[in-house]
Amino acid sequence: SQQGEEDPQALSIQEGENATMNCSYKTSINNLQWYRQNSGRGLVHLILIRSNEREKHSGRLRVTLDTSKKSSSLLITASRAADTASYFCATYNGGATNKLIFGTGTLLAVQP
Amino acid sequence: ETGVTQSPTHLIKTRGQQVTLRCSSQSGHNTVSWYQQALGQGPQFIFQYYREEENGRGNFPPRFSGLQFPNYSSELNVNALELDDSALYLCASSLRRSNLYEQYFGPGTRLTVT
C-alpha cells in the first residue's frame, strides 16, 4: 500500500518559476527520499533527508521535513523544461527490510 | 546513469504464461529490491534479497518469486500471469549499511499481459 499522498497530483508552471510539491506519510520514519521519474522510466534519486533534519538543499532543490506533521515538501527553484517529470517521495522506516514506501507522485510540467 | 541495468526493456506475454525479468546491480551493492509500478501509481515493494536470501516481502502472492546470484544480479519470476500484472517492474540496488538505504534504480521492464 502507498505510504501517503502527494499534493498536488499535477502541476503546470512556466520555465523560471518555482515548483513546490508536498508529501504526507503515515508512520514514523528513518529518512525520506525524493525521486524523479521521466516518462515512466527508472527512478532517479534526488535527495535524502534524515528524520532528525528539518531542511536540506541540493542545487536548485530544497527539501523540508516536519516529522510532527508527518509531511515533507520539495521546492524546485528556477524551473527548466528539463524538470518535467513525475516526482515521488519515499519513506524508509529503518526496519530489517530496507524497503521504500512511495507516495502517489506529482506530475510536473514545465512549459518553455 | 545509476549502473543498474534491467532486461528486457519491454515484454508482452499472454495471461497464464510465466515471465523472468533480470537485473544487474550497481557494482559493490549487495542488496536488491524489486518494485511493481502500475500506471499512474507509485512503485510498490515486491521483495528484497540480501546475500542471496529473501529479506522481506510486500503484499504479493507466492507466484511472484525471485533469486539473487553470487554476483548480486537478480531475477524476478512471475508465474500464471494475470492481466493486472501489467506494469513497470523496477529493480533497485543498495549497499546495506546502517541508517541510510539510498537505493539506485534501473530503467525498468515494461510488462504487458494480454
Interface residues (C-beta under 8 A of the other chain):
Chain A: S1 Q2 N30 N31 Q33 Y35 G40 R41 G42 L43 V44 H45 L48 R50 F88 A90 Y92 G94 G95 A96 T97 N98 K99 L100 I101 F102 G103 T104 G105
Chain B: T2 V4 T31 S33 Y35 Q37 L39 Q41 G42 P43 Q44 F45 Q48 N55 G56 G58 N59 L88 L90 A92 S94 R96 N99 L100 Y101 E102 Q103 Y104 F105 G106 P107 G108 R110
